[in-house]
Amino acid sequence: MENLDALRQKIDDIDEQMLQLLNDRMEVVKEVGHLKAHHKTVIYRPEREKAIIDRLAKLSKGSFNRSAIEAVFHQIFAISRNLELPERIAYLGPMNSFTHQAAESRFGALSEYLPLTTISKVFDAVSTGKVRFGVVPIENNQEGIVADTIDLLGKHDLNIVAEVAMPIHFAFGTKENSVKSIKKIYSRDIAFRQCKSFLGEFFEEGQVELIPVNSTSKAVKMAAEEEGAAALCSHVAAREYALPILYENVEDSEDNFTRFLILGKEIVNKQSGKDKTTILAKIGDNPGALVNMLQDFYQAGINLTKIESRPAKEGKNFKYWFFIDFEGHIEDESAKAVMMVNRDKIKFLGSYVRMC
């Protein structure tokens, strides 16, 4: 068996080889960047990045599994894009929020991030060119849709560039050594709802005051400053403010996921064969109007994966937008046919590689 020094030397040698290969990769990236600039093509190509990860995951025969490949290569992709063109990303803040984590998972540590206080401000920042991309939540599989995001998609001319599905885990952070000493718990309303079982198990009714705040990051800051206080929060936020975690993963469901959208002004995605398209459809209020449009999708063999109604908010009438996801790309012949027949009713929001 080799001694520790010999094993460390092997690691050092491999690290040097990896560094040289990464530098070689970045040189090729620069050449790609020059070609893209000459042909005025987009830099961010999520479907290309997913294809690379899919290919590497199939090739990997060792301990480096798909999750590890995604974590490392999304950072490499982000660094590569920043070499071609520095990226500025707006997201629903504050820092260390779940949306911030979703943004960093795709744009890496080197991009410039702009935390904003409302979803509307994120849309405005992308629309005005203040940032190149924006990241906002669209739905949680336990709580449903984020109405503000859908409403704003109807008002702005932005494109859905990509989607990110992230597991949502809540930690219970406090400076106290026992739950018996806790009198206040800070968090967002949604966190209280998603951690009902934990709260019911550890606290008797009336024992603590549940205080809603606008972000789990703010909850952590307040809990860190007050005696007898705690926060339901992300692990990242607890670490940032040095708030000890008393209990991990206190959410009711192990399968608690939030889907986030990456928004931009450009249409960036080509067909990948594993795509999703999102549209908004404004249907007339005549009998059978919705059924007729859905029948068009059915006859074209297109699978609808989501349909949600939202008030159109136009005058005194009760009219609705329908937020629809379907499998496939806008350039697929079947999708083209349906979109053409319903072109006066549909607002195209984006075709992008399917992640969830």
C-alpha positions as CSV (number, residue, x, y, z in Angstrom):
1,M,0.0,0.0,0.0
2,E,1.3,3.4,-0.9
3,N,2.0,5.9,1.9
4,L,0.1,9.2,2.3
5,D,2.8,11.4,0.7
6,A,2.8,9.2,-2.4
7,L,-1.0,9.4,-2.7
8,R,-0.9,13.2,-2.3
9,Q,1.8,13.5,-5.0
10,K,-0.5,11.5,-7.3
11,I,-3.3,14.0,-6.6
12,D,-1.0,16.9,-7.2
13,D,0.0,15.4,-10.6
14,I,-3.6,14.9,-11.6
15,D,-4.5,18.4,-10.5
16,E,-1.8,19.8,-12.8
17,Q,-3.0,17.8,-15.7
18,M,-6.6,19.0,-15.1
19,L,-5.4,22.6,-14.9
20,Q,-3.6,22.3,-18.2
21,L,-6.6,20.7,-19.9
22,L,-8.9,23.4,-18.5
23,N,-6.6,26.1,-20.0
24,D,-6.6,24.2,-23.3
25,R,-10.4,24.2,-23.2
26,M,-10.6,27.9,-22.5
27,E,-8.4,28.6,-25.5
28,V,-10.9,26.7,-27.7
29,V,-13.7,28.6,-26.0
30,K,-12.0,31.9,-27.1
31,E,-12.0,30.7,-30.7
32,V,-15.6,29.8,-30.4
33,G,-16.3,33.2,-29.0
34,H,-14.7,34.9,-32.0
35,L,-16.8,32.9,-34.4
36,K,-20.0,33.7,-32.5
37,A,-19.1,37.4,-32.5
38,H,-18.5,37.3,-36.2
39,H,-21.7,35.5,-37.0
40,K,-23.6,37.4,-34.2
41,T,-24.9,34.2,-32.6
42,V,-25.9,33.8,-29.0
43,I,-23.5,32.7,-26.3
44,Y,-25.7,30.9,-23.8
45,R,-26.9,27.6,-25.2
46,P,-28.6,25.5,-22.5
47,E,-29.5,22.7,-24.8
48,R,-25.8,22.4,-25.8
49,E,-24.7,22.3,-22.2
50,K,-27.2,19.6,-21.3
51,A,-26.1,17.5,-24.3
52,I,-22.5,17.7,-23.0
53,I,-23.5,16.7,-19.5
54,D,-25.7,13.8,-20.9
55,R,-22.7,12.5,-22.9
56,L,-20.3,12.7,-20.0
57,A,-22.7,11.1,-17.6
58,K,-22.9,8.1,-20.0
59,L,-19.1,7.9,-20.3
60,S,-18.3,8.1,-16.6
61,K,-17.5,4.7,-15.1
62,G,-16.2,5.8,-11.7
63,S,-17.4,7.6,-8.6
64,F,-17.9,10.8,-10.5
65,N,-21.7,10.5,-10.9
66,R,-24.1,12.8,-12.8
67,S,-24.7,15.2,-9.9
68,A,-21.0,15.7,-9.6
69,I,-20.6,16.2,-13.3
70,E,-23.4,18.8,-13.3
71,A,-21.9,20.7,-10.4
72,V,-18.4,20.9,-11.9
73,F,-19.3,21.4,-15.5
74,H,-21.9,24.1,-14.9
75,Q,-19.1,26.1,-13.3
76,I,-16.9,25.4,-16.3
77,F,-19.6,26.5,-18.7
78,A,-20.2,29.7,-16.7
79,I,-16.5,30.6,-16.6
80,S,-16.3,29.9,-20.4
81,R,-19.3,32.2,-21.1
82,N,-17.8,35.0,-19.0
83,L,-14.6,34.8,-21.1
84,E,-16.7,35.3,-24.2
85,L,-19.0,38.0,-22.7
86,P,-19.3,38.9,-18.9
87,E,-22.7,38.1,-17.7
88,R,-24.9,40.1,-15.3
89,I,-27.8,38.3,-13.7
90,A,-30.8,39.6,-11.8
91,Y,-32.7,37.4,-9.4
92,L,-35.4,37.6,-6.8
93,G,-33.4,38.4,-3.8
94,P,-32.0,38.8,-1.3
95,M,-28.6,37.1,-1.4
96,N,-28.6,33.4,-0.3
97,S,-32.2,33.0,-1.2
98,F,-33.3,29.8,-3.1
99,T,-33.6,31.9,-6.3
100,H,-30.0,33.0,-5.8
101,Q,-28.9,29.4,-5.5
102,A,-30.8,28.5,-8.6
103,A,-29.1,31.4,-10.5
104,E,-25.6,30.4,-9.3
105,S,-26.2,26.8,-10.2
106,R,-26.4,27.8,-13.9
107,F,-24.2,31.0,-14.1
108,G,-21.5,30.1,-11.6
109,A,-19.5,32.1,-9.1
110,L,-17.9,34.5,-11.5
111,S,-21.0,36.2,-12.9
112,E,-22.2,39.5,-11.5
113,Y,-25.5,39.1,-9.6
114,L,-28.1,41.7,-8.9
115,P,-30.6,40.8,-6.1
116,L,-33.9,42.6,-6.5
117,T,-36.8,42.8,-4.1
118,T,-39.7,41.9,-6.4
119,I,-40.3,39.6,-9.4
120,S,-41.5,42.7,-11.3
121,K,-38.1,44.4,-10.8
122,V,-36.4,41.3,-12.3
123,F,-38.5,41.5,-15.4
124,D,-37.9,45.2,-15.7
125,A,-34.1,44.8,-15.3
126,V,-34.0,42.2,-18.2
127,S,-36.4,44.2,-20.4
128,T,-34.4,47.4,-20.1
129,G,-31.1,45.7,-20.7
130,K,-29.7,46.4,-17.2
131,V,-28.9,42.7,-17.0
132,R,-28.7,40.0,-19.6
133,F,-30.7,37.3,-17.8
134,G,-33.2,37.2,-14.9
135,V,-34.1,34.3,-12.6
136,V,-37.5,34.0,-11.0
137,P,-39.6,31.2,-9.5
138,I,-42.5,29.8,-11.5
139,E,-43.9,27.0,-9.4
140,N,-43.5,24.8,-6.4
141,N,-44.7,21.2,-6.6
142,Q,-46.2,21.4,-3.1
143,E,-47.7,24.9,-3.3
144,G,-48.5,25.5,-7.0
145,I,-47.8,28.4,-9.3
146,V,-46.2,31.8,-8.6
147,A,-49.0,34.0,-9.9
148,D,-46.8,37.2,-10.3
149,T,-44.5,35.4,-12.6
150,I,-47.2,34.2,-14.9
151,D,-48.9,37.6,-15.0
152,L,-45.7,39.4,-15.8
153,L,-44.9,36.9,-18.6
154,G,-48.1,38.2,-20.2
155,K,-47.1,41.8,-20.0
156,H,-43.4,41.7,-21.0
157,D,-41.8,40.6,-24.3
158,L,-39.2,38.3,-22.7
159,N,-38.2,34.8,-23.7
160,I,-37.9,31.8,-21.4
161,V,-34.3,30.7,-22.0
162,A,-34.1,27.8,-19.6
163,E,-35.7,26.1,-16.6
164,V,-34.0,25.0,-13.3
165,A,-35.6,22.5,-10.9
166,M,-34.2,22.7,-7.4
167,P,-34.9,20.6,-4.3
168,I,-36.0,22.9,-1.5
169,H,-34.7,22.0,2.0
170,F,-35.4,24.0,5.1
171,A,-33.1,24.1,8.1
172,F,-34.2,25.2,11.6
173,G,-31.6,27.7,12.8
174,T,-31.2,29.2,16.2
175,K,-28.6,30.3,18.8
176,E,-30.6,28.5,21.4
177,N,-29.6,25.0,22.5
178,S,-33.2,23.8,23.0
179,V,-36.6,24.4,21.3
180,K,-37.9,25.1,24.8
181,S,-36.1,28.4,24.8
182,I,-37.6,29.6,21.5
183,K,-40.4,32.2,21.6
184,K,-40.3,33.4,18.0
185,I,-39.8,31.8,14.6
186,Y,-39.1,33.9,11.5
187,S,-39.6,32.8,7.9
188,R,-41.7,33.3,4.8
189,D,-45.3,32.2,4.8
190,I,-44.6,29.4,2.3
191,A,-41.9,28.0,4.6
192,F,-44.4,27.8,7.6
193,R,-46.8,26.0,5.3
194,Q,-44.2,23.6,4.1
195,C,-42.9,22.8,7.6
196,K,-46.2,22.3,9.4
197,S,-45.5,18.8,10.6
198,F,-42.2,19.8,12.1
199,L,-43.7,22.8,13.9
200,G,-46.6,20.7,15.2
201,E,-44.3,18.0,16.5
202,F,-41.9,20.3,18.4
203,F,-44.1,23.2,19.5
204,E,-47.4,23.3,21.3
205,E,-50.1,25.6,20.1
206,G,-49.4,29.1,21.4
207,Q,-45.9,28.3,22.5
208,V,-44.2,30.3,19.8
209,E,-45.1,33.3,17.5
210,L,-44.7,32.6,13.8
211,I,-43.5,35.9,12.3
212,P,-43.6,36.1,8.4
213,V,-40.9,38.1,6.7
214,N,-40.2,38.7,3.0
215,S,-37.3,36.2,2.7
216,T,-35.7,33.3,4.6
217,S,-32.4,35.3,4.5
218,K,-34.0,38.1,6.4
219,A,-35.4,35.5,8.8
220,V,-31.9,34.2,9.5
221,K,-30.5,37.7,10.1
222,M,-33.3,38.5,12.7
223,A,-32.9,35.1,14.4
224,A,-29.2,35.7,14.7
225,E,-29.7,39.0,16.4
226,E,-32.4,38.0,18.9
227,E,-32.4,35.8,21.9
228,G,-35.2,33.2,22.0
229,A,-35.6,33.4,18.2
230,A,-35.2,30.9,15.4
231,A,-35.6,30.8,11.6
232,L,-36.9,28.3,9.0
233,C,-34.3,29.0,6.3
234,S,-31.9,27.7,3.7
235,H,-28.7,26.0,4.8
236,V,-26.7,28.6,2.7
237,A,-28.3,31.5,4.5
238,A,-27.7,30.0,7.9
239,R,-24.0,29.6,7.1
240,E,-23.7,33.1,5.8
241,Y,-25.0,34.6,9.0
242,A,-23.3,32.0,11.2
243,L,-26.6,30.9,12.7
244,P,-26.3,27.4,14.1
245,I,-28.6,24.7,12.6
246,L,-30.5,22.8,15.3
247,Y,-32.4,20.6,12.8
248,E,-31.8,19.7,9.1
249,N,-34.4,19.2,6.4
250,V,-37.5,20.0,8.4
251,E,-39.8,20.3,5.4
252,D,-42.9,18.1,5.3
253,S,-42.1,16.4,2.0
254,E,-38.8,14.9,0.8
255,D,-39.9,15.7,-2.7
256,N,-40.2,19.5,-2.3
257,F,-39.0,21.1,-5.6
258,T,-39.3,24.6,-7.0
259,R,-39.0,25.3,-10.7
260,F,-37.3,28.5,-11.7
261,L,-37.2,30.2,-15.1
262,I,-34.2,31.9,-16.7
263,L,-35.5,34.9,-18.7
264,G,-33.8,36.8,-21.6
265,K,-34.5,39.0,-24.6
266,E,-33.0,36.5,-27.0
267,I,-34.3,33.3,-28.4
268,V,-31.3,31.0,-27.7
269,N,-32.3,27.4,-28.0
270,K,-32.2,25.1,-31.0
271,Q,-34.1,21.8,-31.0
272,S,-32.5,19.2,-28.7
273,G,-35.0,16.4,-29.0
274,K,-35.9,16.8,-25.3
275,D,-37.6,20.2,-25.3
276,K,-40.4,22.0,-23.6
277,T,-42.4,25.0,-25.0
278,T,-44.4,27.5,-22.9
279,I,-47.2,29.7,-24.3
280,L,-49.9,32.0,-23.0
281,A,-53.3,31.5,-24.7
282,K,-56.1,34.0,-24.6
283,I,-59.3,32.1,-25.4
284,G,-62.6,33.6,-26.3
285,D,-65.5,33.1,-24.0
286,N,-67.7,31.4,-26.6
287,P,-68.7,27.8,-25.8
288,G,-66.1,25.2,-26.6
289,A,-63.3,27.7,-27.3
290,L,-60.8,26.1,-24.9
291,V,-61.8,22.5,-25.9
292,N,-61.3,23.3,-29.6
293,M,-57.8,24.6,-29.0
294,L,-56.9,21.6,-26.8
295,Q,-58.2,19.4,-29.5
296,D,-55.7,20.9,-31.9
297,F,-52.9,19.8,-29.6
298,Y,-54.4,16.3,-29.2
299,Q,-54.8,15.8,-33.0
300,A,-51.2,16.9,-33.5
301,G,-50.0,14.3,-30.9
302,I,-48.6,17.0,-28.6
303,N,-48.5,16.2,-24.9
304,L,-49.6,19.1,-22.6
305,T,-47.7,18.9,-19.3
306,K,-49.3,22.0,-17.6
307,I,-52.3,24.3,-18.0
308,E,-53.1,27.0,-15.5
309,S,-55.7,29.8,-15.8
310,R,-55.0,33.4,-14.8
311,P,-57.3,36.4,-15.0
312,A,-56.6,38.6,-18.0
313,K,-57.4,41.7,-15.9
314,E,-58.9,43.6,-18.8
315,G,-61.9,45.7,-18.0
316,K,-64.9,44.4,-16.1
317,N,-65.1,41.1,-18.0
318,F,-64.1,37.8,-16.6
319,K,-61.6,36.7,-19.2
320,Y,-58.6,34.5,-18.7
321,W,-55.1,33.7,-20.0
322,F,-54.1,30.0,-20.0
323,F,-50.5,29.3,-19.1
324,I,-49.6,26.1,-21.1
325,D,-46.5,23.9,-21.1
326,F,-46.1,21.2,-23.8
327,E,-43.5,18.7,-24.8
328,G,-41.6,19.7,-28.0
329,H,-40.0,22.7,-29.7
330,I,-41.6,25.6,-31.5
331,E,-39.7,24.5,-34.7
332,D,-41.2,21.0,-34.6
333,E,-43.6,20.6,-37.5
334,S,-46.5,19.5,-35.2
335,A,-46.0,22.5,-33.0
336,K,-45.8,24.9,-36.0
337,A,-49.1,23.6,-37.3
338,V,-50.9,24.2,-34.0
339,M,-49.4,27.6,-33.5
340,M,-50.4,28.6,-37.0
341,V,-54.0,27.7,-36.5
342,N,-54.2,29.5,-33.2
343,R,-51.8,32.3,-34.0
344,D,-54.3,35.0,-33.0
345,K,-54.8,33.5,-29.5
346,I,-51.2,32.5,-28.5
347,K,-48.3,34.4,-27.1
348,F,-45.1,32.3,-27.5
349,L,-42.9,32.5,-24.4
350,G,-40.1,30.1,-25.2
351,S,-38.8,26.7,-26.2
352,Y,-36.0,25.3,-24.1
353,V,-34.4,22.1,-23.0
354,R,-36.6,20.1,-20.6
355,M,-35.2,19.7,-17.1
356,C,-38.4,18.7,-15.2
